[in-house]
Amino acid sequence: MRQNLVLFAGGLIAGIGGFVYHAIAGRRLGPNLYGDVASIIAVYSVFTTPTLILILVLARYSATLIATGTTDSVRYLVVRSTQVTLVPSLLIVVAGFALATPAADFLHLHSPLPVVWLGVAIAVCWQVGIPRGILQGIQRFSALSANLSLEMIVRCTSLAVLLAAGTGVVGATIAVLAGVAAAYLIGLYSLRAQLQAGGEKAALRSMVGFSLTAAVGTLGIVLLYNVDVILAKHYLGSHDAGIYGSLNKIGTILYFLTLSVSQVLFPRVVEALASNNHPGRLLGVSAGITVLLGAGALLVLPVLGLLLFGPAFADAQKYIVLVGLIGLALSLNNLLVQFCMAAHDVWFMPLLATAVGLLALSIVYSHSGVGAVVSDVLGTMLALLAALTVRLLFLLPRLKPVVPL
């Protein structure tokens, strides 16, 4: 509970900052141009999946080091992880330049320039995963909380300045870059003691087996709350796409509000299994906290949605309760997936992959309006939650501690 409270505070500030960012962009740019921003952020979220994968891999490895009393490899983890991710980071920058026009055409953007800046922001974000993963794994939740908070504070401040300067959608993208750059520098500063100390080489090959599990779980969750925005921007008109983009952000308030619960759960489950303890109680408490927080958020979403985006987005008001349920279902799905990944259970992967495919196909075949897309997403989220719950009912009685790395 104490660790959840610490990380919840930072996650709450980060979550509020994320929605303030969208509220500022929506109010200053209007539904038509805000549709560009919403789709760009959705693409950004999908392409930051390697960051989330890296965070999980490093968090799991670092948590195991804590459980086994070996914590002298942090410096090597930072250096080696940077070397591994540097070339892909440079390639994504080049891809941003090369694919700017085709991507802008597909999303019906008003300019290809935001795509160029998006590539740079993604490259820097991939590097942010290194300090964040280690901070989560060694359970320095105060430093991780501060890192998450300050990224969004810098992003929102930069956005306000850039939009006031008349930079439009390009400025909104540059603000994202400013936020992740600040987070990377702050993250390295938080690890300064470990970086200054000497360290032993870590057996990084032992993390490869978990990488596939982390990749599937992370990408699946990211796609669940972003592929709908991308497809809505493609199939709906500019106004409806902007309305749906605002609904998606309102719904994910619940997801980001409860994200700290899964961030605390993951290393605690890894540590419990490595210490020959059963983590079932951790899952039960975490699910209870998630439902409690989500239920509280559902009560204020209708008012919060109107305050965030203003009268121009009044058409979204009638769908807010439904997207609130979507956000709560997404939060619980993420919690169960995080538990399965920490326990190195692979059976969640086909369930998650099927849900993502079902979500995309349902929108492709049913996109007559905003309401149709909302129904598609809600049905998929609830079906996945039921499937994962059944899987956990079979897994928990047979769960055994894993062999430490």
C-alpha positions in Angstrom: 0.0 0.0 0.0 2.8 2.4 0.8 4.6 1.7 -2.4 1.4 2.1 -4.3 0.7 5.4 -2.7 4.2 6.8 -3.6 4.0 5.7 -7.2 0.3 6.6 -7.4 1.1 10.2 -6.5 3.6 10.4 -9.4 1.3 8.5 -11.7 -1.6 10.8 -10.8 0.4 13.9 -11.7 1.7 12.3 -14.9 -1.9 11.2 -15.8 -3.3 14.7 -15.1 -0.5 16.2 -17.1 -1.2 13.9 -20.0 -4.8 14.9 -20.1 -4.0 18.6 -19.6 -1.8 18.3 -22.6 -4.7 17.0 -24.7 -7.1 19.6 -23.1 -4.7 22.4 -24.1 -4.3 21.1 -27.6 -8.0 20.5 -28.0 -9.1 23.9 -26.8 -6.4 25.8 -28.8 -6.6 23.8 -32.0 -10.3 22.8 -32.2 -11.7 19.3 -33.2 -10.3 19.3 -36.7 -6.7 20.0 -35.9 -6.9 18.2 -32.6 -7.7 15.0 -34.6 -4.2 15.3 -36.0 -2.7 15.6 -32.5 -4.7 12.6 -31.2 -3.7 10.3 -34.0 0.0 11.4 -33.8 0.0 10.6 -30.0 -1.7 7.3 -30.8 1.1 6.4 -33.2 3.7 7.7 -30.7 2.2 5.4 -28.1 2.4 2.4 -30.4 6.0 3.0 -31.3 7.0 3.5 -27.7 6.3 -0.2 -27.1 10.0 -1.0 -27.2 10.4 1.4 -24.2 7.8 -0.5 -22.2 9.3 -3.8 -23.2 12.8 -2.6 -22.1 11.3 -1.3 -18.8 9.8 -4.7 -18.1 12.9 -6.7 -19.0 15.2 -4.5 -16.9 12.7 -4.3 -14.1 12.4 -8.1 -13.9 16.1 -8.6 -14.0 16.8 -5.9 -11.5 14.1 -7.2 -9.2 15.7 -10.7 -9.3 19.0 -9.1 -8.4 17.3 -7.5 -5.4 15.8 -10.9 -4.3 19.2 -12.7 -4.6 21.2 -9.9 -2.9 23.2 -9.0 -6.1 22.9 -5.4 -7.0 26.4 -4.5 -8.4 25.5 -4.7 -12.1 23.4 -1.6 -12.5 26.1 0.4 -14.3 26.7 -2.4 -16.7 23.0 -2.7 -17.4 22.7 1.0 -18.2 25.8 1.0 -20.5 25.0 -2.2 -22.3 21.3 -1.4 -22.8 22.3 2.0 -24.3 24.6 0.3 -26.7 21.9 -2.2 -27.8 19.2 0.5 -28.3 21.3 3.2 -29.9 21.3 1.9 -33.5 17.5 1.3 -33.6 17.0 4.8 -32.1 18.9 6.3 -35.0 17.0 4.2 -37.5 13.7 5.5 -36.3 14.8 9.0 -36.8 15.7 8.2 -40.4 12.4 6.5 -40.8 10.6 9.6 -39.6 12.1 11.6 -42.4 11.6 8.9 -45.1 8.0 8.0 -44.2 6.7 11.5 -43.2 4.6 12.0 -46.4 3.0 8.5 -46.6 2.2 8.6 -42.9 0.6 12.0 -43.2 -1.5 10.9 -46.2 -2.8 7.8 -44.4 -3.8 9.8 -41.3 -5.0 12.7 -43.3 -2.7 15.1 -41.5 -2.5 18.7 -42.5 1.3 18.5 -42.7 4.0 15.8 -42.7 6.4 17.8 -40.4 4.9 16.4 -37.2 5.9 12.9 -38.3 9.5 14.0 -38.6 9.5 15.4 -35.0 7.6 12.3 -34.0 10.5 10.1 -35.1 13.0 12.0 -33.0 10.7 11.9 -29.9 10.3 8.1 -30.3 14.1 7.7 -30.5 14.6 9.6 -27.2 11.7 7.8 -25.6 13.3 4.4 -26.3 16.3 5.6 -24.2 14.0 6.6 -21.3 13.1 3.0 -20.7 16.6 2.2 -19.4 16.6 4.3 -16.2 12.9 3.7 -15.7 13.2 0.0 -15.9 16.0 -0.2 -13.4 14.3 2.2 -11.0 11.2 0.1 -11.0 13.2 -3.2 -10.6 15.2 -1.9 -7.6 12.0 -0.6 -6.2 13.0 3.1 -6.0 9.5 4.2 -6.6 10.0 7.7 -5.3 12.5 8.4 -8.0 10.4 6.7 -10.6 7.4 8.7 -9.5 9.3 12.0 -9.8 10.5 10.9 -13.3 6.9 10.2 -14.5 5.6 13.5 -13.1 8.4 15.8 -14.5 8.0 14.4 -18.0 4.4 15.6 -18.2 5.1 18.9 -16.5 7.8 19.7 -19.0 5.5 18.5 -21.9 2.5 20.6 -20.9 4.7 23.7 -20.2 6.4 23.4 -23.6 3.0 22.9 -25.3 1.5 26.0 -23.8 4.6 28.1 -24.9 4.7 26.6 -28.4 1.0 26.9 -29.2 1.1 30.5 -28.0 3.9 31.0 -30.5 1.6 29.7 -33.2 3.4 26.4 -34.0 0.2 24.4 -34.1 0.4 20.6 -34.5 4.2 20.7 -35.0 4.6 22.5 -31.7 2.4 19.8 -30.0 4.8 17.2 -31.3 7.9 19.1 -30.2 6.4 19.4 -26.7 6.4 15.5 -26.5 10.1 15.5 -27.4 10.9 18.0 -24.7 9.1 15.9 -22.1 10.9 12.7 -22.9 14.3 14.4 -23.2 13.8 15.8 -19.7 12.7 12.4 -18.3 15.9 10.7 -19.7 18.2 13.2 -18.1 16.3 13.1 -14.8 16.4 9.3 -14.9 20.2 9.1 -15.3 20.6 11.6 -12.5 18.5 9.4 -10.2 20.9 6.6 -10.9 24.0 8.7 -10.4 25.2 6.7 -7.3 25.0 3.4 -9.2 26.6 4.9 -12.3 29.5 6.3 -10.4 30.2 2.9 -8.6 32.0 0.1 -10.2 29.9 -2.9 -11.2 30.0 -6.5 -12.4 28.9 -7.7 -15.8 25.4 -8.9 -15.9 24.4 -12.1 -17.7 22.1 -10.3 -20.2 21.5 -13.4 -22.3 19.3 -14.7 -19.5 16.9 -11.9 -20.2 16.3 -12.9 -23.8 13.8 -15.6 -23.0 11.5 -13.1 -21.2 11.8 -10.5 -23.9 9.3 -12.2 -26.2 6.7 -12.5 -23.4 7.3 -8.8 -22.5 7.0 -7.8 -26.2 3.7 -9.5 -26.7 2.2 -8.3 -23.5 3.3 -4.7 -23.9 2.5 -4.4 -27.5 -0.9 -6.0 -27.0 -1.9 -3.5 -24.2 -0.6 -0.5 -26.2 -2.6 -1.5 -29.3 -5.7 -2.0 -27.2 -5.9 1.7 -26.4 -4.4 3.2 -29.6 -5.4 1.2 -32.6 -9.0 2.4 -32.2 -7.8 6.0 -32.4 -5.7 5.4 -35.5 -8.6 3.5 -37.3 -11.1 6.1 -36.2 -9.0 8.9 -37.7 -8.8 6.9 -41.0 -12.5 6.0 -41.3 -14.4 8.8 -39.6 -14.6 12.4 -40.7 -12.4 15.1 -39.2 -15.0 16.2 -36.6 -16.0 12.7 -35.5 -12.3 11.6 -35.4 -11.6 14.5 -33.1 -14.6 13.6 -30.9 -13.5 10.0 -30.6 -9.9 11.1 -29.9 -11.2 13.1 -26.9 -13.3 10.1 -25.7 -10.3 7.8 -25.9 -8.2 10.2 -23.8 -11.0 10.5 -21.2 -11.4 6.7 -21.0 -7.7 6.1 -20.5 -7.8 8.4 -17.5 -8.8 5.3 -15.5 -5.9 3.3 -17.1 -3.2 5.8 -16.2 -4.8 6.5 -12.8 -4.4 2.9 -11.9 -1.1 2.2 -13.7 0.9 2.6 -10.6 -0.8 -0.6 -9.2 0.6 -2.8 -11.9 4.0 -1.0 -11.8 4.3 -2.0 -8.1 2.8 -5.5 -8.7 5.2 -6.6 -11.3 8.5 -6.4 -9.4 6.8 -7.6 -6.2 5.5 -10.7 -8.0 9.0 -11.4 -9.5 10.6 -11.0 -6.1 8.0 -13.2 -4.4 8.5 -16.0 -6.9 12.3 -15.8 -6.7 11.9 -16.0 -2.9 9.7 -19.1 -3.0 6.5 -17.2 -2.0 3.1 -17.4 -3.7 2.0 -14.1 -5.2 -1.8 -14.7 -5.3 -2.5 -12.3 -2.4 -0.6 -9.6 -4.2 -2.9 -10.0 -7.2 -6.0 -9.9 -5.1 -5.0 -6.7 -3.3 -3.9 -5.1 -6.5 -7.2 -5.9 -8.3 -9.1 -4.5 -5.3 -7.2 -1.3 -5.4 -7.7 -1.0 -9.2 -11.5 -1.5 -9.0 -11.7 1.0 -6.1 -9.8 3.7 -7.9 -11.7 3.0 -11.1 -15.1 3.2 -9.5 -14.2 6.5 -7.9 -13.0 7.9 -11.3 -16.2 6.8 -13.0 -18.2 9.1 -10.8 -16.4 12.3 -11.9 -15.7 11.5 -15.6 -18.8 13.2 -17.1 -17.8 16.5 -15.4 -14.1 16.0 -16.0 -14.6 15.4 -19.7 -16.5 18.6 -20.3 -13.9 20.6 -18.3 -11.0 19.2 -20.2 -12.1 19.7 -23.7 -14.8 22.4 -23.5 -18.1 23.0 -25.3 -16.6 22.3 -28.8 -16.5 18.6 -27.7 -20.1 18.4 -26.4 -20.9 15.6 -28.8 -18.7 13.3 -26.8 -20.7 13.8 -23.5 -23.2 11.0 -24.1 -20.5 8.4 -24.5 -18.3 9.3 -21.5 -19.8 6.6 -19.1 -19.2 3.9 -21.7 -15.6 4.9 -22.3 -15.1 5.0 -18.5 -16.1 1.4 -18.4 -13.6 0.8 -21.3 -10.9 2.4 -19.3 -11.6 0.3 -16.2 -11.7 -2.9 -18.2 -8.4 -1.9 -19.9 -6.9 -1.3 -16.4 -7.9 -4.8 -15.2 -6.7 -6.4 -18.4 -3.3 -4.7 -18.0 -3.1 -5.8 -14.4 -3.8 -9.5 -15.3 -1.3 -9.3 -18.2 1.4 -7.9 -16.0 0.8 -10.7 -13.5 1.1 -13.3 -16.2 4.3 -11.7 -17.5 5.8 -11.6 -14.0 4.9 -15.3 -13.5 6.3 -16.0 -17.0 3.0 -17.5 -18.1 2.7 -17.6 -21.9 -1.0 -18.6 -22.3 -2.1 -15.0 -22.0 -0.4 -14.2 -25.4 -2.9 -15.9 -27.8 -5.7 -14.4 -25.8 -4.3 -10.9 -26.0 -3.4 -11.2 -29.7 -6.9 -12.4 -30.5 -8.4 -9.4 -28.7 -6.3 -7.0 -30.6 -7.2 -8.6 -33.9 -10.9 -8.7 -32.9 -10.8 -5.0 -32.0 -9.3 -4.0 -35.4 -11.6 -6.1 -37.4 -14.7 -4.9 -35.6 -13.8 -1.3 -36.3 -13.0 -2.0 -39.9 -16.5 -3.7 -40.4 -18.4 -1.4 -38.1 -17.5 2.3 -38.2 -20.7 4.1 -39.0 -20.1 6.7 -36.3 -18.6 7.4 -32.9 -21.1 5.2 -31.1 -20.3 2.2 -33.3 -16.6 2.5 -32.5 -17.3 2.8 -28.8 -19.4 -0.3 -28.9 -16.7 -2.2 -30.7 -14.0 -1.3 -28.2 -16.2 -2.0 -25.1 -17.2 -5.4 -26.3 -13.6 -6.4 -27.0 -12.3 -5.2 -23.6 -15.0 -7.1 -21.7 -14.4 -10.3 -23.7 -10.6 -10.1 -23.0 -11.2 -9.5 -19.3 -13.4 -12.6 -19.1 -10.8 -14.7 -21.0 -7.9 -13.6 -18.8 -9.9 -14.2 -15.6 -10.6 -17.7 -16.6 -6.9 -18.2 -17.4 -5.9 -16.9 -13.9 -8.3 -19.3 -12.2 -6.4 -22.2 -13.8 -2.9 -20.6 -13.3 -3.0 -19.6 -9.6 -3.5 -23.1 -8.0 -0.5 -24.4 -10.1 1.8 -21.5 -9.8 5.2 -22.3 -8.5 8.2 -20.1 -7.7 10.6 -19.6 -10.6 14.3 -20.3 -10.5 16.3 -17.1 -9.9 18.6 -15.8 -12.7 
